[in-house]
Amino acid sequence: MKDFLGKEINVGDRIAYLAGRRTGSSSRRNMLFKGKVIGFTTKMIRVIEEKHNSEETIMPFNIIVVKEGD
């Protein structure tokens, strides 16, 4: 699968990604997170969010692969 910029996504890649989060009882906001790719489903990417060490699945067009050290 390819990220938002057309770069191939691989297991172990460090990424920046958008994900929706609740910000109140009835509101949601897209927020930017850092994480690592841990696997794939048929249409989505399985990631570990860096700060809270939580696993989630993200659509590839919401991901940008970043270079090590960025």
VMD Tcl script that draws the C-alpha trace (Angstrom):
set ca {
  {0.00 0.00 0.00}
  {1.06 3.60 -0.53}
  {0.85 6.62 1.77}
  {-0.64 10.05 1.00}
  {2.47 11.05 -0.98}
  {2.67 7.78 -2.96}
  {5.52 6.24 -0.94}
  {5.33 2.49 -0.20}
  {4.33 1.65 3.41}
  {6.24 -1.18 5.11}
  {6.07 -2.84 8.53}
  {8.39 -0.99 10.91}
  {8.06 2.41 9.15}
  {7.76 5.48 11.36}
  {4.74 7.52 10.34}
  {2.68 10.64 10.96}
  {-1.07 10.10 10.63}
  {-4.49 11.70 11.06}
  {-7.07 10.08 13.32}
  {-10.44 11.27 14.66}
  {-10.71 11.73 18.43}
  {-13.54 12.77 20.71}
  {-13.03 16.24 22.15}
  {-16.33 16.47 23.99}
  {-19.60 14.65 24.48}
  {-20.70 15.13 20.87}
  {-17.73 16.58 19.02}
  {-14.86 14.96 17.12}
  {-11.65 16.43 15.77}
  {-8.98 15.07 13.43}
  {-5.64 15.11 15.22}
  {-2.08 14.40 14.07}
  {-0.14 11.55 15.72}
  {3.25 9.84 15.44}
  {3.45 6.07 15.29}
  {4.90 2.91 13.83}
  {3.46 0.45 11.29}
  {2.94 -3.02 12.82}
  {0.87 -4.73 10.13}
  {-1.84 -4.61 7.50}
  {-5.45 -5.60 6.94}
  {-6.94 -5.91 3.46}
  {-7.58 -2.13 3.21}
  {-6.04 -0.52 6.28}
  {-2.72 -0.13 8.11}
  {-2.28 -1.34 11.70}
  {-0.27 1.18 13.75}
  {0.97 1.74 17.30}
  {0.53 5.33 18.46}
  {3.83 6.48 19.94}
  {2.75 8.56 22.96}
  {0.11 6.26 24.50}
  {1.28 2.95 23.00}
  {-2.23 2.21 21.67}
  {-3.01 0.14 18.57}
  {-5.42 1.24 15.84}
  {-6.13 0.84 12.13}
  {-5.76 3.79 9.74}
  {-6.58 4.25 6.05}
  {-3.37 4.60 3.98}
  {-4.36 8.03 2.57}
  {-4.22 9.41 6.17}
  {-0.58 8.32 6.63}
  {2.77 9.88 5.67}
  {5.93 7.80 6.04}
  {8.72 9.83 7.70}
  {12.46 9.22 7.63}
  {14.23 7.89 10.75}
  {15.35 10.79 12.90}
  {12.66 13.25 11.67}
}
mol new
graphics top color blue
foreach p $ca { graphics top sphere $p radius 0.5 }
foreach p [lrange $ca 0 end-1] q [lrange $ca 1 end] { graphics top cylinder $p $q radius 0.2 }
display resetview
